[in-house]
Amino acid sequence: MPGNSSGVVAVERAVSLLEAFSELDYSLTLGELARRTELDKSTALRIARSLAKSSMLIRNDDGSWRLGPKLVRLGALYQSTFKSSAVVEPLLAEISDASGESAAIYVKEGDVRVCLHRHDSTQSIRHTARIGDTLPLDRGAPGRIILAFSGASGAIYDEIRQRGFYATQGERDPQVASIAVPVFRDGHKLFGSMALTGPTPRFTQEAIAKNLQILQVAAQKLTAAMGGDPV
């Protein structure tokens, strides 16, 4: 289609503008938006104005930009498709308290995993992430679990399916260890992975064994609540 390539570029640039914001940013100047997206100011301004038409961005009185209310609605729609918050969030709080580590649910979106639910550890040294963060599938226990129970081939995934869990020490980040198990819905349909993550020194073999029991019990509860059959 004529102009299709330029249209894709425009969409990618618009997405990069939205992703330029972090949880610490109430607003960003046009110059900062341009710097973070590596766009010139005129291009960044043109895209920002287009996003503002659909309330994805809001322009402040001082000329800076902030995220708009349409994104809240889209985020709420995304989470509502899973209908899991009422069950998941108390479970994550429970296993985080029991293990002392951060707990999360990850789901597959395309070729990455997305943090759908999260409960951070109360310990001063802990692993933190944000709901909505995207991470690779092939690094870290949560992603490996998703790949294994989505049918990925290879010796590592055969072993994960046989054992029913996976634990890593610094596979994605040298300072982060994780252990994860699958969660199912509607029979044997994979929903995602439930994981505990924390600093590598705390993930001794003894701690992994303890955390695995905590995870397995919680995953069975969530799987049952979603009409799934545990492995």
TORSE-885639 format. One record per residue: residue number from 1; x, y, z of N, C-alpha, C, O in turn. Coordinates in steps of 0.1 Angstrom, whole numbers, plus 5000, padded with zeros to 4 digits. Layout:
NUMI  seq   n_X   n_Y   n_Z  ca_X  ca_Y  ca_Z   c_X   c_Y   c_Z   o_X   o_Y   o_Z
NUMI  NUM     X     Y     Z     X     Y     Z     X     Y     Z     X     Y     Z
...
REM end
This chain:
NUMI  seq   n_X   n_Y   n_Z  ca_X  ca_Y  ca_Z   c_X   c_Y   c_Z   o_X   o_Y   o_Z
NUMI    1  5008  4988  5000  5000  5000  5000  5009  5012  5000  5018  5013  5008
NUMI    2  5006  5022  4992  5014  5035  4991  5013  5041  5005  5003  5043  5011
NUMI    3  5025  5045  5010  5026  5053  5022  5026  5044  5034  5027  5049  5046
NUMI    4  5025  5030  5032  5024  5022  5044  5036  5022  5052  5036  5022  5065
NUMI    5  5048  5023  5046  5061  5023  5054  5062  5035  5062  5066  5035  5074
NUMI    6  5058  5047  5057  5059  5059  5064  5049  5059  5076  5051  5065  5086
NUMI    7  5037  5053  5073  5027  5051  5084  5032  5043  5095  5029  5047  5107
NUMI    8  5039  5032  5093  5045  5024  5103  5055  5032  5111  5055  5031  5124
NUMI    9  5063  5039  5104  5073  5048  5111  5067  5058  5121  5071  5060  5132
NUMI   10  5056  5064  5116  5049  5074  5124  5043  5067  5137  5044  5073  5147
NUMI   11  5037  5055  5135  5032  5048  5147  5043  5045  5157  5042  5047  5169
NUMI   12  5055  5040  5151  5066  5037  5160  5071  5049  5168  5075  5048  5179
NUMI   13  5071  5060  5161  5076  5073  5167  5066  5077  5178  5070  5082  5189
NUMI   14  5053  5075  5175  5043  5079  5185  5044  5070  5198  5043  5075  5209
NUMI   15  5046  5057  5195  5048  5048  5207  5060  5052  5215  5060  5052  5227
NUMI   16  5071  5055  5208  5084  5059  5215  5082  5072  5223  5088  5073  5234
NUMI   17  5073  5081  5219  5070  5093  5226  5063  5089  5239  5066  5095  5250
NUMI   18  5053  5080  5238  5046  5076  5250  5055  5069  5260  5054  5070  5272
NUMI   19  5064  5060  5255  5073  5052  5263  5084  5061  5269  5092  5056  5277
NUMI   20  5086  5073  5265  5096  5082  5270  5094  5085  5285  5103  5089  5292
NUMI   21  5081  5084  5289  5078  5088  5303  5081  5076  5312  5079  5064  5308
NUMI   22  5086  5080  5324  5088  5070  5334  5078  5073  5346  5071  5083  5346
NUMI   23  5078  5064  5356  5069  5066  5367  5073  5078  5376  5066  5083  5384
NUMI   24  5085  5083  5373  5090  5095  5381  5087  5108  5374  5089  5119  5379
NUMI   25  5081  5107  5362  5079  5119  5354  5064  5123  5354  5055  5117  5349
NUMI   26  5062  5135  5361  5048  5140  5360  5046  5147  5346  5035  5145  5340
NUMI   27  5056  5153  5341  5056  5159  5328  5070  5160  5322  5080  5159  5330
NUMI   28  5071  5162  5309  5084  5163  5302  5083  5175  5293  5073  5177  5286
NUMI   29  5094  5182  5292  5094  5193  5282  5096  5187  5268  5099  5176  5266
NUMI   30  5093  5195  5258  5094  5191  5244  5109  5187  5242  5111  5177  5235
NUMI   31  5118  5195  5247  5132  5192  5245  5136  5178  5251  5144  5171  5244
NUMI   32  5131  5175  5262  5134  5162  5269  5128  5151  5261  5134  5140  5260
NUMI   33  5116  5153  5256  5109  5143  5248  5117  5140  5236  5119  5128  5232
NUMI   34  5122  5150  5229  5130  5149  5217  5143  5142  5220  5147  5133  5213
NUMI   35  5149  5145  5232  5162  5139  5235  5160  5124  5238  5168  5116  5233
NUMI   36  5150  5120  5245  5147  5106  5249  5143  5098  5237  5146  5086  5237
NUMI   37  5137  5104  5228  5132  5096  5216  5142  5097  5204  5140  5091  5194
NUMI   38  5152  5106  5206  5161  5108  5195  5154  5114  5182  5158  5110  5171
NUMI   39  5144  5122  5184  5137  5129  5174  5141  5143  5174  5144  5149  5185
NUMI   40  5140  5150  5163  5141  5165  5163  5129  5171  5169  5118  5165  5169
NUMI   41  5130  5183  5175  5119  5189  5182  5106  5191  5173  5095  5189  5178
NUMI   42  5108  5194  5161  5096  5197  5152  5088  5184  5150  5076  5184  5150
NUMI   43  5096  5173  5149  5089  5160  5147  5082  5156  5160  5070  5151  5160
NUMI   44  5089  5157  5171  5083  5154  5184  5071  5162  5187  5061  5157  5192
NUMI   45  5071  5175  5183  5059  5184  5185  5048  5179  5177  5036  5179  5181
NUMI   46  5050  5176  5164  5040  5172  5155  5033  5159  5160  5020  5158  5160
NUMI   47  5041  5150  5165  5035  5137  5170  5028  5139  5183  5017  5134  5185
NUMI   48  5033  5148  5192  5027  5151  5205  5013  5157  5202  5003  5154  5209
NUMI   49  5012  5166  5193  5000  5173  5190  4989  5163  5185  4978  5163  5188
NUMI   50  4994  5153  5176  4985  5143  5171  4980  5134  5183  4968  5131  5183
NUMI   51  4989  5130  5192  4985  5122  5203  4975  5130  5212  4966  5124  5219
NUMI   52  4977  5143  5213  4968  5151  5222  4954  5151  5217  4945  5153  5224
NUMI   53  4952  5150  5204  4939  5150  5198  4930  5138  5203  4918  5139  5204
NUMI   54  4937  5127  5206  4929  5116  5212  4931  5114  5227  4929  5103  5232
NUMI   55  4936  5125  5233  4938  5125  5248  4948  5115  5253  4948  5111  5265
NUMI   56  4958  5111  5244  4968  5102  5249  4980  5111  5255  4988  5106  5263
NUMI   57  4981  5123  5251  4990  5133  5258  4982  5145  5261  4972  5149  5254
NUMI   58  4986  5152  5271  4980  5165  5275  4992  5175  5275  5002  5173  5281
NUMI   59  4989  5187  5270  4999  5198  5270  4995  5207  5282  4984  5212  5283
NUMI   60  5005  5209  5290  5004  5218  5302  5005  5232  5298  5009  5236  5287
NUMI   61  5001  5241  5307  5001  5256  5304  5015  5261  5302  5017  5270  5294
NUMI   62  5025  5254  5307  5039  5258  5305  5045  5253  5293  5057  5255  5290
NUMI   63  5038  5245  5285  5043  5239  5273  5048  5225  5274  5052  5219  5264
NUMI   64  5049  5220  5286  5054  5207  5288  5043  5197  5285  5031  5201  5283
NUMI   65  5046  5184  5285  5036  5174  5281  5035  5163  5292  5045  5160  5299
NUMI   66  5023  5158  5294  5021  5147  5303  5012  5137  5297  5005  5140  5287
NUMI   67  5012  5124  5303  5003  5114  5297  4989  5117  5299  4985  5123  5309
NUMI   68  4980  5113  5290  4966  5117  5290  4957  5106  5295  4961  5095  5297
NUMI   69  4944  5110  5298  4935  5100  5304  4931  5089  5295  4926  5078  5300
NUMI   70  4932  5090  5282  4929  5078  5273  4937  5066  5277  4933  5055  5275
NUMI   71  4950  5068  5281  4958  5057  5284  4953  5049  5297  4955  5037  5298
NUMI   72  4947  5057  5306  4941  5050  5318  4930  5041  5314  4929  5030  5318
NUMI   73  4922  5046  5305  4911  5037  5300  4916  5025  5292  4911  5014  5295
NUMI   74  4926  5027  5284  4931  5015  5277  4938  5005  5286  4936  4993  5284
NUMI   75  4945  5010  5296  4951  5001  5306  4940  4994  5314  4942  4982  5317
NUMI   76  4930  5000  5317  4919  4994  5325  4912  4983  5316  4909  4973  5321
NUMI   77  4910  4986  5303  4904  4976  5294  4913  4964  5293  4908  4953  5293
NUMI   78  4926  4966  5292  4936  4955  5291  4935  4946  5303  4934  4934  5302
NUMI   79  4935  4952  5315  4935  4944  5327  4921  4937  5329  4920  4926  5334
NUMI   80  4910  4944  5324  4897  4938  5326  4895  4925  5318  4886  4917  5321
NUMI   81  4903  4924  5307  4901  4912  5299  4905  4899  5307  4902  4888  5303
NUMI   82  4913  4901  5317  4918  4889  5325  4909  4886  5337  4909  4874  5341
NUMI   83  4902  4896  5342  4893  4893  5353  4900  4886  5365  4894  4877  5371
NUMI   84  4912  4890  5368  4919  4882  5378  4924  4890  5390  4929  4884  5399
NUMI   85  4922  4903  5390  4928  4911  5401  4924  4907  5414  4932  4907  5424
NUMI   86  4911  4904  5416  4905  4902  5429  4911  4889  5435  4912  4888  5448
NUMI   87  4915  4880  5427  4921  4868  5432  4936  4869  5433  4943  4865  5443
NUMI   88  4942  4875  5423  4957  4875  5421  4964  4884  5432  4973  4879  5438
NUMI   89  4959  4896  5434  4966  4905  5442  4967  4901  5457  4978  4902  5463
NUMI   90  4956  4895  5463  4958  4890  5476  4968  4878  5477  4975  4877  5487
NUMI   91  4968  4870  5466  4977  4858  5466  4991  4863  5465  5000  4858  5472
NUMI   92  4994  4873  5457  5008  4878  5456  5012  4884  5469  5024  4883  5473
NUMI   93  5003  4892  5476  5007  4897  5489  5010  4886  5499  5020  4888  5506
NUMI   94  5003  4876  5498  5004  4864  5507  5018  4858  5505  5025  4855  5515
NUMI   95  5021  4855  5493  5034  4847  5490  5046  4856  5492  5057  4852  5495
NUMI   96  5044  4869  5489  5055  4879  5491  5058  4880  5506  5070  4880  5510
NUMI   97  5048  4880  5514  5050  4881  5529  5056  4868  5534  5065  4868  5543
NUMI   98  5052  4856  5529  5057  4844  5533  5071  4841  5529  5079  4835  5536
NUMI   99  5075  4846  5518  5088  4844  5512  5098  4855  5515  5110  4853  5516
NUMI  100  5093  4867  5517  5102  4879  5519  5107  4884  5506  5115  4893  5505
NUMI  101  5102  4879  5494  5106  4883  5481  5095  4890  5473  5083  4888  5477
NUMI  102  5098  4897  5463  5088  4903  5454  5081  4892  5446  5087  4883  5441
NUMI  103  5068  4894  5444  5060  4884  5437  5053  4891  5425  5049  4902  5426
NUMI  104  5051  4883  5414  5045  4889  5402  5039  4878  5393  5042  4866  5394
NUMI  105  5030  4883  5385  5024  4875  5375  5028  4880  5361  5027  4892  5359
NUMI  106  5033  4872  5352  5037  4876  5339  5029  4868  5329  5026  4857  5330
NUMI  107  5025  4875  5318  5018  4869  5307  5025  4872  5294  5033  4882  5293
NUMI  108  5023  4864  5284  5029  4865  5271  5021  4875  5263  5009  4874  5261
NUMI  109  5028  4884  5257  5023  4894  5247  5032  4894  5235  5043  4901  5236
NUMI  110  5029  4888  5224  5038  4887  5213  5051  4879  5217  5050  4868  5221
NUMI  111  5062  4886  5215  5075  4879  5217  5081  4884  5230  5093  4882  5232
NUMI  112  5073  4890  5239  5079  4894  5252  5069  4889  5263  5058  4885  5260
NUMI  113  5073  4891  5276  5064  4889  5287  5061  4902  5293  5070  4911  5294
NUMI  114  5049  4904  5298  5045  4916  5304  5041  4914  5319  5035  4904  5323
NUMI  115  5046  4923  5328  5042  4922  5342  5028  4926  5344  5025  4938  5342
NUMI  116  5019  4917  5347  5005  4920  5347  5001  4924  5362  4992  4933  5363
NUMI  117  5006  4918  5372  5003  4920  5386  5016  4920  5393  5026  4913  5390
NUMI  118  5017  4927  5404  5030  4929  5411  5027  4932  5426  5018  4939  5430
NUMI  119  5035  4926  5435  5036  4929  5449  5050  4929  5453  5057  4919  5454
NUMI  120  5056  4941  5457  5070  4942  5460  5072  4937  5475  5064  4939  5484
NUMI  121  5084  4932  5476  5089  4928  5490  5090  4941  5498  5093  4952  5493
NUMI  122  5089  4939  5511  5091  4950  5521  5105  4951  5525  5109  4961  5532
NUMI  123  5114  4942  5521  5128  4943  5525  5135  4955  5518  5131  4959  5507
NUMI  124  5145  4960  5525  5152  4972  5520  5159  4969  5507  5160  4977  5498
NUMI  125  5165  4957  5506  5171  4953  5493  5162  4942  5486  5159  4932  5492
NUMI  126  5157  4946  5475  5147  4938  5468  5147  4940  5453  5153  4950  5448
NUMI  127  5141  4931  5446  5139  4933  5432  5126  4941  5429  5115  4936  5435
NUMI  128  5126  4951  5421  5114  4958  5418  5112  4959  5403  5121  4959  5395
NUMI  129  5099  4959  5400  5095  4961  5386  5082  4968  5386  5075  4970  5397
NUMI  130  5077  4973  5375  5064  4980  5374  5054  4972  5366  5058  4965  5356
NUMI  131  5042  4973  5370  5031  4967  5362  5032  4973  5348  5032  4985  5346
NUMI  132  5032  4964  5338  5033  4969  5324  5047  4968  5318  5048  4969  5306
NUMI  133  5057  4965  5327  5070  4964  5321  5071  4952  5312  5065  4941  5315
NUMI  134  5079  4953  5301  5081  4942  5292  5095  4937  5294  5105  4944  5295
NUMI  135  5096  4923  5294  5109  4917  5296  5110  4905  5286  5100  4901  5281
NUMI  136  5122  4901  5283  5124  4890  5274  5118  4876  5279  5118  4874  5291
NUMI  137  5114  4868  5269  5109  4855  5273  5120  4845  5276  5118  4836  5284
NUMI  138  5131  4847  5269  5141  4836  5270  5152  4839  5280  5163  4833  5280
NUMI  139  5149  4848  5289  5159  4851  5300  5151  4854  5313  5142  4862  5313
NUMI  140  5154  4846  5323  5146  4847  5336  5136  4836  5337  5130  4832  5327
NUMI  141  5134  4832  5349  5125  4820  5352  5110  4823  5347  5105  4814  5341
NUMI  142  5104  4835  5349  5090  4837  5345  5089  4835  5329  5079  4828  5325
NUMI  143  5098  4840  5322  5097  4839  5307  5100  4824  5303  5093  4819  5294
NUMI  144  5109  4818  5309  5112  4804  5305  5100  4795  5308  5097  4786  5300
NUMI  145  5093  4797  5319  5081  4790  5322  5070  4792  5311  5064  4782  5306
NUMI  146  5069  4804  5307  5059  4807  5297  5062  4800  5284  5054  4794  5277
NUMI  147  5075  4801  5280  5079  4794  5267  5077  4779  5268  5072  4772  5259
NUMI  148  5081  4773  5280  5080  4759  5281  5066  4754  5280  5063  4744  5273
NUMI  149  5057  4761  5287  5043  4756  5287  5035  4762  5276  5022  4760  5275
NUMI  150  5042  4769  5266  5036  4773  5254  5040  4764  5243  5037  4766  5231
NUMI  151  5048  4754  5246  5052  4744  5236  5066  4745  5230  5069  4739  5220
NUMI  152  5074  4754  5236  5088  4756  5230  5095  4743  5231  5094  4735  5240
NUMI  153  5104  4741  5220  5111  4729  5219  5125  4731  5224  5130  4742  5225
NUMI  154  5132  4720  5228  5145  4721  5233  5147  4714  5247  5137  4712  5254
NUMI  155  5159  4709  5250  5161  4701  5262  5157  4709  5275  5151  4704  5284
NUMI  156  5160  4722  5275  5157  4730  5287  5142  4731  5289  5138  4731  5301
NUMI  157  5135  4732  5279  5120  4733  5280  5114  4719  5283  5104  4719  5291
NUMI  158  5120  4709  5278  5115  4695  5282  5117  4693  5297  5108  4688  5304
NUMI  159  5129  4698  5302  5131  4696  5316  5122  4704  5325  5117  4700  5335
NUMI  160  5119  4717  5320  5110  4726  5328  5096  4719  5329  5090  4719  5339
NUMI  161  5091  4714  5317  5078  4708  5317  5078  4696  5326  5068  4693  5333
NUMI  162  5089  4688  5327  5089  4677  5335  5089  4680  5350  5082  4674  5358
NUMI  163  5097  4691  5354  5098  4695  5368  5087  4703  5372  5083  4703  5384
NUMI  164  5081  4711  5363  5070  4720  5367  5074  4733  5373  5065  4740  5377
NUMI  165  5086  4736  5372  5091  4749  5377  5105  4752  5371  5111  4744  5365
NUMI  166  5109  4765  5373  5123  4768  5368  5128  4779  5378  5121  4788  5382
NUMI  167  5141  4778  5381  5148  4787  5390  5160  4792  5382  5167  4784  5376
NUMI  168  5163  4805  5384  5175  4811  5377  5183  4819  5387  5178  4825  5397
NUMI  169  5196  4820  5384  5205  4829  5392  5212  4838  5383  5222  4834  5376
NUMI  170  5207  4850  5381  5214  4860  5373  5213  4858  5358  5222  4862  5351
NUMI  171  5203  4851  5354  5202  4848  5339  5199  4860  5331  5205  4863  5320
NUMI  172  5190  4868  5336  5186  4881  5329  5194  4893  5335  5199  4901  5327
NUMI  173  5195  4893  5348  5203  4904  5355  5212  4897  5365  5207  4889  5373
NUMI  174  5225  4900  5365  5234  4893  5374  5231  4894  5388  5235  4886  5397
NUMI  175  5223  4904  5392  5220  4907  5406  5206  4901  5410  5202  4902  5422
NUMI  176  5199  4895  5401  5185  4891  5403  5184  4875  5401  5188  4870  5391
NUMI  177  5178  4869  5411  5174  4855  5410  5159  4854  5410  5152  4862  5415
NUMI  178  5154  4843  5404  5140  4841  5403  5136  4826  5403  5144  4818  5399
NUMI  179  5124  4824  5407  5118  4810  5406  5104  4812  5402  5097  4821  5407
NUMI  180  5099  4804  5392  5086  4806  5387  5079  4793  5384  5085  4782  5382
NUMI  181  5066  4793  5384  5057  4781  5381  5046  4786  5371  5043  4798  5371
NUMI  182  5040  4777  5364  5029  4781  5355  5016  4782  5362  5013  4776  5372
NUMI  183  5007  4790  5356  4993  4792  5360  4984  4789  5348  4987  4794  5337
NUMI  184  4974  4781  5350  4965  4777  5339  4951  4783  5341  4947  4786  5352
NUMI  185  4944  4784  5330  4930  4788  5330  4922  4779  5320  4928  4774  5311
NUMI  186  4909  4778  5323  4901  4770  5313  4907  4757  5309  4909  4755  5297
NUMI  187  4909  4749  5319  4915  4736  5316  4930  4736  5316  4937  4740  5326
NUMI  188  4936  4733  5304  4951  4733  5303  4956  4745  5295  4968  4745  5290
NUMI  189  4948  4756  5294  4953  4768  5287  4962  4776  5296  4958  4779  5307
NUMI  190  4974  4779  5291  4983  4786  5299  4979  4801  5301  4975  4808  5291
NUMI  191  4978  4805  5313  4975  4819  5316  4988  4828  5317  4988  4838  5311
NUMI  192  4998  4822  5324  5010  4830  5325  5019  4823  5336  5017  4811  5338
NUMI  193  5028  4830  5341  5037  4825  5351  5036  4833  5364  5035  4845  5364
NUMI  194  5038  4826  5376  5038  4832  5389  5052  4831  5394  5058  4820  5393
NUMI  195  5058  4842  5398  5072  4842  5401  5076  4850  5414  5068  4859  5418
NUMI  196  5086  4845  5421  5092  4852  5432  5106  4856  5427  5114  4848  5422
NUMI  197  5110  4869  5429  5123  4874  5425  5130  4882  5437  5123  4888  5445
NUMI  198  5143  4881  5437  5150  4889  5447  5165  4888  5444  5169  4883  5434
NUMI  199  5173  4894  5453  5188  4894  5451  5193  4880  5451  5189  4871  5459
NUMI  200  5203  4877  5443  5209  4864  5441  5214  4858  5455  5212  4846  5457
NUMI  201  5220  4866  5463  5226  4860  5476  5215  4853  5484  5218  4844  5492
NUMI  202  5202  4858  5484  5192  4853  5492  5186  4840  5486  5179  4833  5493
NUMI  203  5188  4837  5474  5183  4825  5467  5192  4813  5468  5197  4808  5458
NUMI  204  5194  4809  5481  5201  4796  5483  5193  4784  5479  5181  4786  5477
NUMI  205  5199  4773  5479  5191  4761  5476  5180  4758  5486  5169  4754  5483
NUMI  206  5183  4761  5499  5173  4760  5509  5161  4770  5507  5150  4766  5509
NUMI  207  5165  4782  5503  5154  4792  5501  5146  4789  5489  5134  4791  5489
NUMI  208  5153  4784  5478  5145  4780  5466  5135  4769  5469  5124  4769  5464
NUMI  209  5139  4759  5477  5130  4748  5481  5118  4753  5488  5107  4749  5486
NUMI  210  5121  4762  5498  5110  4768  5506  5101  4776  5497  5088  4775  5497
NUMI  211  5107  4785  5488  5099  4794  5479  5091  4786  5469  5080  4790  5465
NUMI  212  5096  4775  5465  5089  4766  5455  5076  4761  5461  5066  4761  5454
NUMI  213  5077  4757  5473  5064  4752  5480  5054  4763  5481  5042  4761  5478
NUMI  214  5059  4775  5485  5049  4786  5486  5043  4789  5472  5031  4792  5471
NUMI  215  5051  4789  5462  5046  4792  5448  5037  4782  5443  5026  4785  5438
NUMI  216  5040  4769  5445  5031  4759  5440  5018  4759  5446  5008  4757  5439
NUMI  217  5017  4761  5459  5004  4762  5466  4996  4774  5460  4984  4772  5457
NUMI  218  5002  4785  5459  4995  4797  5454  4991  4795  5439  4980  4799  5435
NUMI  219  4999  4789  5431  4996  4787  5417  4984  4777  5416  4976  4779  5407
NUMI  220  4984  4767  5424  4973  4758  5424  4959  4765  5428  4949  4763  5421
NUMI  221  4960  4774  5437  4948  4782  5441  4943  4790  5430  4932  4791  5427
NUMI  222  4953  4798  5423  4949  4807  5412  4944  4799  5400  4934  4802  5394
NUMI  223  4951  4788  5397  4947  4779  5386  4932  4774  5388  4924  4774  5379
NUMI  224  4930  4769  5401  4916  4764  5404  4906  4776  5403  4895  4773  5398
NUMI  225  4909  4788  5407  4900  4799  5407  4897  4803  5392  4886  4809  5390
NUMI  226  4906  4800  5383  4904  4804  5369  4899  4792  5360  4899  4793  5348
NUMI  227  4895  4782  5367  4890  4770  5360  4900  4762  5353  4897  4754  5343
NUMI  228  4913  4763  5357  4923  4755  5351  4926  4742  5358  4922  4740  5369
NUMI  229  4934  4734  5351  4938  4721  5357  4953  4722  5360  4961  4724  5350
NUMI  230  4958  4721  5372  4972  4722  5375  4979  4710  5369  4974  4699  5367
NUMI  231  4992  4712  5366  5001  4702  5360  5004  4691  5371  5011  4681  5368
REM end
